[in-house]
Amino acid sequence: MNNQIVKLHKISYSTLVDTKLIFKETLDHLASGIILVHNHPSGNLRPSEADKS
């Protein structure tokens, strides 16, 4: 499968994410790449200071 999303997986519903979980999911599915995203539930599109750091 070239350049296709194989699986969508939510890792965390909080602000903290264990990077080991991200890599485990990636390796378990033999993925050659990953796309990481996060959202702002408030709807504010400007990055917060925490986003910038």
N, C-alpha and C positions, 0 to 999 in steps of 0.2 A: 504494500500500500504506500504509494509515494505521495507525500505532502497531504495526507488526509488525517483528520482527527480520529484516533482510534477509540478513545474513551474520555469522557468528562468525569472528573472526580473532585468532589469538595473535600478539602483536607481539614479545614477549620472554620468555625463560625465565630471565632474570637479574633483578637488582634495578634495573638501569639501562635506561631506555627513551628512545629518541630521539623526542621529541614530533613531529618532522617526519614520521616514519613513521605515527604515529597520524592526523595530519591528512591525509596523502596518501591513506591507505586510505579515510578518511571522504569526501574529495572525489572519489576515483575511483569511488565507488559512489553519488555524488549523495545522500548521506545528509543528512537534515535534523537529525539528532541522533546522539549516541553514548552508549554506556554503558561506563564503564571500571570494571574490578574487579581485585582482586588477592587472592591467597590466602596462607595461612600453612601451608606444608607440615608444620610441626611439630604442627599441630592446636591450638595455643594460640590461643584466641579473643580474648585481651586484646591491644589494640594496643601495639606496641613504641614505644619513644621515637622511632625513625625514622618510624614511621607517624604519630605525633602531630605531628612537625615537618614 
